[in-house]
Amino acid sequence: MQIRRLLPLAVLAAVVTVPVAAHADAGVPPQLQQSAQQWVQGLPQPQQDQAQQFLQNLPQPLQQVIPQTYPDNLDGWIKHALFVMGQHGIPGSYDGIYRNVMRESGGNPRAINLYDSNAAAGIPSKGLMQVIDPTFAAYHVDGTSGDIYDPVANIAAACNYAAHRYGTIDSVFSAY
């Protein structure tokens, strides 16, 4: 029974120390250089949930050291984008992003608009937030993929653009 109580602490120790040690000391054995994500994913689901909940409640400097894990779905993409946006001071809320994603693409990260004025000009809107290539390039957020169809990169770039043009994505209620 005592071992079960210590398991979350052991996971926490591994999650916190291994990524830091792997970067601080090149002499760390490769098998110990796994990311926190790999450590957490190797646990049974209830312990994964506990570890993720704990990690999300850590102070900001520790959150930046420990890699976060997000589900590969709309909820996870939005939460991951919000994390990246927070690191870059880009404003926006889950509800504002979700509202715009649903209006623009219905949640389809591969959506492409071949019928509007942008498409007629040869630069169709793409991805979850329906961003055109020049806007994506201009407002791309460091630390995200350079692929306009990558959901996190698309959301972050669109929110960065909206922040510069409208103050925040939360102020956008129609095509932008």
C-alpha positions, 0 to 999 in steps of 0.5 A, a space after each residue: 500500500 505504501 508503494 502505491 502512495 509513493 508512485 506519484 512522487 517517483 513519477 514526479 521526480 523522474 518527470 522533473 529531474 530527467 529532462 533537466 539533467 539530460 540538458 545540464 549534463 551530456 554524460 547522462 546515459 541515453 536511456 535516462 534522456 527520455 522526455 517527460 512526455 515519454 515517462 508519463 505516457 508509459 504510465 497507466 491512464 489514471 497515473 497519466 492523468 494525475 501527472 498531467 494535472 500536477 504538471 499543469 499546476 506547476 509555476 510557469 518557469 517549471 512548466 517551460 522546462 517540462 514538456 507538456 503532452 496534449 491529445 491529438 484532437 481539437 481540444 488538445 490543439 487549442 490547449 497546446 496553442 494556448 500554452 505556446 501563445 502564453 510563452 509569447 504573450 499572445 492573448 486569447 481564450 479557449 472559447 475565442 479560439 474554439 468559436 473561430 475554429 468552428 466558424 472557419 473550418 468546422 474543426 478540420 485542420 486540412 480545410 481549404 477554401 477554394 471559393 473566396 476572394 483569396 482563392 480567386 487571387 491564388 492564395 486560398 485560406 487553409 487550416 483550422 483558422 483559415 489563414 492564407 500563406 502570407 499571413 501565416 508566414 508573417 505571424 508564424 510563432 516561434 516554436 511551432 511548425 512551419 506547416 500551415 496545416 499543423 493545427 497548433 501552428 495555424 491557431 498560434 499564427 491566426 491568434 498572433 495576427 488577430 492580436 496585432 489587428 484586433 487586440 485578441 482573437 476573442 474580439 473576432 466574430 466574423 471572417 478576419 
